[in-house]
Amino acid sequence: MRNHNGLNKEKGEPKYTCPACKQTGLLLDASDRSPEGCCQICRICGFHYLPYIPNDSFSPIKDADRKWGEAWKDLGAEVLFDKTPEERVEYFTKLQYAFLGKYYYIPTDEECLNRTFDVELLFSQHGYLHKSDSARKITVKCEDGRYWEFAFETNTLLYLDDPEKNFVVSEDNEQPGSGKPARIYLCVSEYLSKLSSGERQYRGFEIGIFPEAFGGVYSLDDECVLVGLDKKKYCFDIVK
């Protein structure tokens, strides 16, 4: 979850009403669509327009101001800028999760720790549908000679020889007429990502999947080699 640059901007006195908390927390009018207006943050509740601009063509989130206000109240309606800069960051992060949790399933810390989250819902809510293909296999080879083979099935939590070594394979939906193959993603636990190279890693991914449920997401369009916490290499591949 990203922090907002406006958390550190303390100059200026708010004059305008925030559409989320209905209090005087904005430096510019809420209808201001200049870069400064779009990027401003409410000093009271933390609401910010980008990327949550309601009724705007490039915003995927509906009723963002109302939902943010609800999330703020759910978390005690604390005044953001009454806090220290460090406390603001912590509270702002909680606000973002509370807000996005009104639109998406986001696993709790306990669910992530115990691997009890709803894997199918976690992926399908972002358009990654469950698929199985008897013509393909998921293979994993360890440099010490160990080998695992799984039926090709997406949105399914799979394990190697240790519960900490777990992963999920997911696949884009092919776009008819695009001529491009569907991309395949490898979502792995921290055990398999912490020491691995970031060369094939997606730095950003869907809310709830990374960094909440998994330690890293990598391209599995072809062979992907990761390093476990045991410092051994694990080679993931899709074979026919």
FENGIPE-V518538 format. One record per pair of residues at least 4 apart in sequence whose C-alpha atoms are under 8 Angstrom apart, sorted by the first residue. I is the first residue (numbers start at 1). J is the second residue. D is the distance in Angstrom with one decimal. If there is no record, write none. Layout:
i->I j->J d->D
i->I j->J d->D
//
This chain:
i->1 j->93 d->6.8
i->1 j->96 d->7.7
i->2 j->93 d->7.8
i->3 j->7 d->7.7
i->3 j->89 d->6.7
i->3 j->92 d->7.5
i->3 j->93 d->7.1
i->4 j->41 d->8.0
i->5 j->9 d->7.4
i->6 j->39 d->7.7
i->6 j->40 d->6.4
i->6 j->41 d->5.8
i->7 j->41 d->7.5
i->7 j->85 d->7.1
i->7 j->88 d->6.9
i->7 j->89 d->7.3
i->8 j->85 d->6.7
i->12 j->27 d->6.9
i->13 j->27 d->6.4
i->14 j->24 d->6.1
i->14 j->25 d->5.1
i->14 j->26 d->4.9
i->14 j->27 d->4.3
i->14 j->28 d->7.6
i->14 j->43 d->7.6
i->15 j->24 d->6.0
i->15 j->25 d->6.9
i->15 j->26 d->6.1
i->15 j->27 d->5.6
i->15 j->28 d->7.1
i->16 j->23 d->8.0
i->16 j->24 d->5.2
i->16 j->25 d->6.3
i->16 j->26 d->4.9
i->16 j->27 d->6.2
i->16 j->28 d->6.2
i->16 j->29 d->5.5
i->16 j->30 d->7.2
i->17 j->22 d->5.7
i->17 j->23 d->5.1
i->17 j->24 d->4.3
i->17 j->25 d->6.0
i->17 j->26 d->6.2
i->17 j->29 d->7.5
i->17 j->30 d->7.3
i->18 j->22 d->5.1
i->18 j->23 d->5.6
i->18 j->24 d->6.1
i->18 j->25 d->5.8
i->18 j->26 d->6.0
i->18 j->30 d->6.6
i->18 j->42 d->6.5
i->18 j->47 d->7.8
i->19 j->23 d->7.9
i->19 j->30 d->7.2
i->19 j->65 d->5.9
i->19 j->66 d->7.4
i->20 j->45 d->7.6
i->20 j->47 d->6.6
i->20 j->65 d->4.4
i->20 j->66 d->5.4
i->20 j->67 d->7.6
i->20 j->68 d->6.0
i->20 j->69 d->4.4
i->21 j->44 d->7.5
i->21 j->45 d->6.3
i->21 j->69 d->5.1
i->21 j->72 d->7.8
i->23 j->44 d->7.2
i->24 j->44 d->7.6
i->25 j->42 d->4.8
i->25 j->43 d->4.8
i->25 j->44 d->5.3
i->25 j->45 d->7.8
i->26 j->30 d->7.3
i->26 j->40 d->7.3
i->26 j->41 d->6.8
i->26 j->42 d->5.1
i->26 j->43 d->6.7
i->27 j->40 d->7.5
i->28 j->32 d->6.7
i->28 j->37 d->6.0
i->28 j->40 d->7.7
i->29 j->37 d->7.3
i->30 j->37 d->7.2
i->31 j->37 d->7.8
i->32 j->37 d->5.0
i->32 j->38 d->6.9
i->33 j->37 d->5.4
i->33 j->38 d->5.4
i->34 j->38 d->6.0
i->35 j->39 d->6.1
i->36 j->40 d->6.0
i->38 j->48 d->7.3
i->38 j->49 d->5.4
i->38 j->50 d->6.2
i->39 j->48 d->6.4
i->39 j->49 d->6.4
i->39 j->50 d->6.2
i->40 j->48 d->6.0
i->40 j->49 d->7.4
i->41 j->46 d->5.5
i->41 j->47 d->5.6
i->41 j->48 d->4.7
i->41 j->49 d->7.8
i->42 j->46 d->4.6
i->42 j->47 d->5.2
i->42 j->48 d->6.5
i->43 j->79 d->7.2
i->43 j->80 d->5.9
i->43 j->81 d->5.4
i->44 j->78 d->7.5
i->44 j->79 d->4.7
i->44 j->80 d->5.2
i->44 j->81 d->6.4
i->45 j->69 d->7.4
i->45 j->72 d->6.2
i->45 j->77 d->7.1
i->45 j->78 d->7.2
i->45 j->79 d->6.1
i->45 j->80 d->5.8
i->46 j->80 d->6.3
i->46 j->92 d->6.6
i->46 j->95 d->7.9
i->47 j->65 d->7.3
i->47 j->68 d->6.6
i->47 j->69 d->7.9
i->48 j->52 d->7.1
i->49 j->53 d->4.6
i->49 j->54 d->7.8
i->51 j->59 d->6.2
i->52 j->59 d->5.8
i->52 j->60 d->7.5
i->52 j->61 d->6.0
i->52 j->64 d->5.8
i->52 j->65 d->7.9
i->53 j->58 d->7.8
i->53 j->59 d->5.6
i->53 j->61 d->7.7
i->53 j->64 d->7.0
i->54 j->59 d->6.7
i->54 j->61 d->6.9
i->54 j->62 d->5.9
i->54 j->63 d->5.9
i->54 j->64 d->5.7
i->54 j->65 d->6.9
i->55 j->59 d->7.3
i->55 j->62 d->6.9
i->55 j->63 d->7.8
i->63 j->67 d->6.1
i->64 j->68 d->5.9
i->65 j->69 d->6.2
i->66 j->70 d->6.3
i->67 j->71 d->6.2
i->67 j->99 d->6.3
i->67 j->102 d->7.2
i->68 j->72 d->6.1
i->68 j->95 d->7.8
i->68 j->99 d->5.4
i->69 j->73 d->6.3
i->70 j->74 d->6.1
i->70 j->99 d->7.8
i->71 j->75 d->6.4
i->71 j->95 d->6.4
i->71 j->98 d->5.4
i->71 j->99 d->5.2
i->72 j->76 d->6.6
i->72 j->77 d->5.1
i->72 j->78 d->7.5
i->72 j->95 d->6.3
i->72 j->98 d->7.9
i->72 j->99 d->8.0
i->73 j->77 d->4.4
i->74 j->98 d->7.9
i->75 j->95 d->7.4
i->75 j->98 d->8.0
i->79 j->83 d->7.4
i->80 j->88 d->5.9
i->80 j->91 d->7.4
i->80 j->92 d->7.6
i->81 j->88 d->6.9
i->83 j->87 d->5.6
i->83 j->88 d->5.7
i->84 j->88 d->6.1
i->85 j->89 d->6.5
i->86 j->90 d->6.6
i->87 j->91 d->6.1
i->88 j->92 d->5.7
i->89 j->93 d->6.1
i->90 j->94 d->6.5
i->91 j->95 d->6.2
i->92 j->96 d->6.3
i->93 j->97 d->6.4
i->94 j->98 d->6.1
i->95 j->99 d->6.0
i->96 j->100 d->6.1
i->97 j->101 d->5.7
i->97 j->106 d->8.0
i->98 j->102 d->6.8
i->99 j->103 d->7.6
i->100 j->104 d->6.0
i->101 j->105 d->6.0
i->101 j->106 d->6.1
i->104 j->125 d->7.2
i->104 j->207 d->7.8
i->104 j->208 d->7.8
i->105 j->121 d->7.3
i->105 j->122 d->6.3
i->105 j->125 d->7.7
i->105 j->208 d->6.9
i->106 j->122 d->7.4
i->106 j->207 d->7.2
i->106 j->208 d->4.6
i->106 j->209 d->7.9
i->106 j->212 d->7.7
i->107 j->111 d->5.8
i->107 j->112 d->6.3
i->107 j->117 d->5.9
i->107 j->118 d->7.9
i->107 j->208 d->6.3
i->107 j->212 d->7.1
i->107 j->213 d->6.8
i->108 j->112 d->6.3
i->108 j->117 d->8.0
i->109 j->113 d->6.1
i->109 j->212 d->7.9
i->110 j->114 d->6.1
i->111 j->115 d->5.5
i->111 j->116 d->4.9
i->111 j->117 d->5.1
i->112 j->116 d->6.7
i->112 j->117 d->6.5
i->112 j->212 d->7.2
i->112 j->213 d->5.3
i->117 j->122 d->7.9
i->118 j->122 d->6.0
i->119 j->123 d->6.4
i->119 j->155 d->6.1
i->119 j->156 d->6.5
i->119 j->157 d->7.0
i->120 j->124 d->5.8
i->120 j->130 d->7.2
i->120 j->155 d->5.5
i->120 j->156 d->7.1
i->121 j->125 d->5.8
i->122 j->126 d->7.5
i->122 j->208 d->6.8
i->122 j->209 d->6.9
i->123 j->127 d->6.8
i->123 j->128 d->5.3
i->123 j->129 d->7.1
i->123 j->155 d->6.4
i->123 j->170 d->7.8
i->123 j->209 d->7.5
i->124 j->128 d->4.7
i->124 j->129 d->5.2
i->124 j->130 d->7.3
i->124 j->155 d->8.0
i->126 j->206 d->7.1
i->127 j->172 d->7.8
i->127 j->173 d->7.9
i->128 j->155 d->7.8
i->128 j->170 d->6.6
i->128 j->171 d->6.2
i->128 j->172 d->5.9
i->128 j->173 d->7.0
i->129 j->154 d->7.7
i->129 j->155 d->7.5
i->129 j->171 d->7.6
i->129 j->172 d->7.9
i->129 j->173 d->7.5
i->130 j->153 d->7.3
i->130 j->154 d->5.4
i->130 j->155 d->5.7
i->130 j->170 d->8.0
i->131 j->152 d->8.0
i->131 j->153 d->5.6
i->131 j->154 d->5.3
i->131 j->155 d->7.7
i->132 j->151 d->7.8
i->132 j->152 d->5.6
i->132 j->153 d->4.3
i->132 j->154 d->6.5
i->133 j->151 d->7.6
i->133 j->152 d->5.5
i->133 j->153 d->6.7
i->134 j->151 d->6.8
i->134 j->152 d->6.7
i->135 j->240 d->5.7
i->136 j->151 d->7.0
i->136 j->152 d->5.5
i->136 j->238 d->6.6
i->136 j->239 d->5.6
i->136 j->240 d->4.5
i->137 j->149 d->6.7
i->137 j->150 d->5.8
i->137 j->151 d->5.0
i->137 j->152 d->4.8
i->137 j->238 d->5.7
i->137 j->239 d->5.3
i->137 j->240 d->6.2
i->138 j->149 d->5.7
i->138 j->150 d->5.0
i->138 j->151 d->6.2
i->138 j->152 d->5.6
i->138 j->236 d->7.3
i->138 j->237 d->5.9
i->138 j->238 d->4.8
i->138 j->239 d->6.5
i->139 j->147 d->7.4
i->139 j->148 d->5.7
i->139 j->149 d->4.5
i->139 j->150 d->6.4
i->139 j->235 d->7.9
i->139 j->236 d->5.8
i->139 j->237 d->5.3
i->139 j->238 d->6.3
i->139 j->239 d->7.2
i->140 j->147 d->5.8
i->140 j->148 d->5.1
i->140 j->149 d->6.5
i->140 j->234 d->6.4
i->140 j->235 d->5.4
i->140 j->236 d->4.6
i->140 j->237 d->6.5
i->141 j->145 d->6.9
i->141 j->146 d->6.0
i->141 j->147 d->4.6
i->141 j->148 d->6.5
i->141 j->234 d->5.6
i->141 j->235 d->5.0
i->141 j->236 d->6.7
i->142 j->146 d->5.2
i->142 j->147 d->6.3
i->142 j->232 d->7.0
i->142 j->233 d->5.7
i->142 j->234 d->4.5
i->142 j->235 d->6.3
i->143 j->232 d->6.4
i->143 j->233 d->5.5
i->143 j->234 d->6.6
i->144 j->232 d->7.6
i->148 j->160 d->7.1
i->152 j->238 d->8.0
i->153 j->169 d->7.3
i->154 j->168 d->6.8
i->154 j->169 d->5.0
i->154 j->170 d->4.8
i->154 j->171 d->6.8
i->155 j->168 d->6.0
i->155 j->169 d->6.2
i->155 j->170 d->5.6
i->156 j->168 d->5.6
i->156 j->169 d->7.1
i->157 j->166 d->6.8
i->157 j->167 d->5.8
i->157 j->168 d->5.0
i->158 j->166 d->5.5
i->158 j->167 d->5.4
i->158 j->168 d->6.1
i->159 j->163 d->6.1
i->159 j->164 d->7.8
i->159 j->165 d->5.8
i->159 j->166 d->4.4
i->159 j->167 d->6.6
i->160 j->165 d->5.6
i->160 j->166 d->6.4
i->161 j->165 d->7.1
i->162 j->166 d->7.7
i->164 j->189 d->6.8
i->164 j->190 d->8.0
i->164 j->191 d->6.1
i->165 j->188 d->7.7
i->165 j->189 d->6.3
i->165 j->191 d->6.0
i->165 j->192 d->6.4
i->166 j->188 d->6.1
i->166 j->189 d->5.6
i->166 j->192 d->8.0
i->167 j->186 d->7.0
i->167 j->187 d->5.5
i->167 j->188 d->4.2
i->167 j->189 d->6.1
i->168 j->186 d->6.1
i->168 j->187 d->5.1
i->168 j->188 d->6.5
i->169 j->184 d->7.1
i->169 j->185 d->5.7
i->169 j->186 d->4.8
i->169 j->187 d->6.3
i->170 j->184 d->5.8
i->170 j->185 d->5.1
i->170 j->186 d->6.6
i->170 j->187 d->7.7
i->171 j->182 d->6.5
i->171 j->183 d->5.7
i->171 j->184 d->4.4
i->171 j->185 d->6.0
i->172 j->182 d->5.1
i->172 j->183 d->5.3
i->172 j->184 d->6.5
i->173 j->182 d->5.9
i->174 j->178 d->7.9
i->174 j->180 d->7.3
i->174 j->181 d->6.3
i->174 j->182 d->4.9
i->175 j->179 d->7.9
i->175 j->180 d->7.5
i->175 j->182 d->7.8
i->183 j->219 d->7.7
i->183 j->220 d->7.7
i->183 j->221 d->6.1
i->184 j->219 d->6.2
i->184 j->220 d->5.1
i->184 j->221 d->5.3
i->185 j->217 d->6.6
i->185 j->218 d->5.8
i->185 j->219 d->5.0
i->185 j->220 d->5.3
i->185 j->221 d->7.5
i->186 j->217 d->5.5
i->186 j->218 d->5.0
i->186 j->219 d->6.1
i->186 j->220 d->5.7
i->187 j->214 d->6.2
i->187 j->215 d->7.6
i->187 j->216 d->5.9
i->187 j->217 d->4.4
i->187 j->218 d->6.4
i->188 j->192 d->6.0
i->188 j->193 d->6.5
i->188 j->214 d->5.6
i->188 j->215 d->6.0
i->188 j->216 d->5.6
i->188 j->217 d->6.4
i->189 j->193 d->6.4
i->189 j->213 d->7.9
i->189 j->214 d->5.0
i->189 j->215 d->4.8
i->189 j->216 d->6.8
i->190 j->194 d->5.4
i->190 j->214 d->6.6
i->190 j->215 d->4.1
i->190 j->216 d->6.9
i->191 j->215 d->7.7
i->191 j->228 d->5.5
i->191 j->229 d->5.4
i->192 j->196 d->7.0
i->192 j->215 d->7.8
i->192 j->226 d->6.3
i->192 j->227 d->5.9
i->192 j->228 d->4.4
i->192 j->229 d->6.6
i->193 j->215 d->5.8
i->193 j->216 d->5.6
i->193 j->226 d->6.8
i->193 j->227 d->6.8
i->193 j->228 d->6.8
i->194 j->215 d->7.2
i->194 j->227 d->7.9
i->194 j->228 d->7.4
i->194 j->229 d->7.1
i->195 j->226 d->7.9
i->195 j->227 d->5.6
i->195 j->228 d->6.4
i->195 j->229 d->6.5
i->195 j->231 d->7.5
i->196 j->226 d->5.1
i->196 j->227 d->4.8
i->196 j->228 d->7.2
i->197 j->201 d->7.8
i->197 j->226 d->7.2
i->197 j->227 d->7.9
i->198 j->202 d->8.0
i->200 j->218 d->5.4
i->200 j->219 d->5.7
i->200 j->224 d->7.7
i->201 j->216 d->6.9
i->201 j->217 d->5.7
i->201 j->218 d->4.3
i->201 j->219 d->6.6
i->202 j->216 d->7.6
i->202 j->217 d->5.6
i->202 j->218 d->5.8
i->202 j->219 d->7.4
i->203 j->217 d->7.9
i->204 j->210 d->7.4
i->205 j->209 d->7.0
i->205 j->210 d->5.8
i->205 j->217 d->7.5
i->206 j->210 d->6.4
i->207 j->211 d->7.9
i->207 j->212 d->7.7
i->208 j->212 d->5.3
i->208 j->213 d->6.2
i->209 j->213 d->5.0
i->209 j->214 d->6.0
i->210 j->214 d->5.4
i->210 j->215 d->6.7
i->210 j->216 d->6.6
i->210 j->217 d->7.1
i->211 j->215 d->5.9
i->211 j->216 d->7.0
i->218 j->224 d->7.7
i->219 j->224 d->7.1
i->220 j->224 d->5.9
i->220 j->236 d->7.5
i->220 j->237 d->6.8
i->220 j->238 d->7.6
i->222 j->237 d->6.3
i->222 j->238 d->7.1
i->223 j->235 d->6.8
i->223 j->236 d->5.8
i->223 j->237 d->4.7
i->223 j->238 d->7.4
i->224 j->235 d->5.7
i->224 j->236 d->5.1
i->224 j->237 d->6.4
i->225 j->233 d->6.5
i->225 j->234 d->5.6
i->225 j->235 d->4.3
i->225 j->236 d->6.2
i->226 j->233 d->5.7
i->226 j->234 d->5.2
i->226 j->235 d->6.4
i->226 j->236 d->7.9
i->227 j->231 d->5.8
i->227 j->232 d->5.5
i->227 j->233 d->4.5
i->227 j->234 d->6.1
i->228 j->232 d->5.6
i->228 j->233 d->6.5
i->228 j->234 d->7.1
//
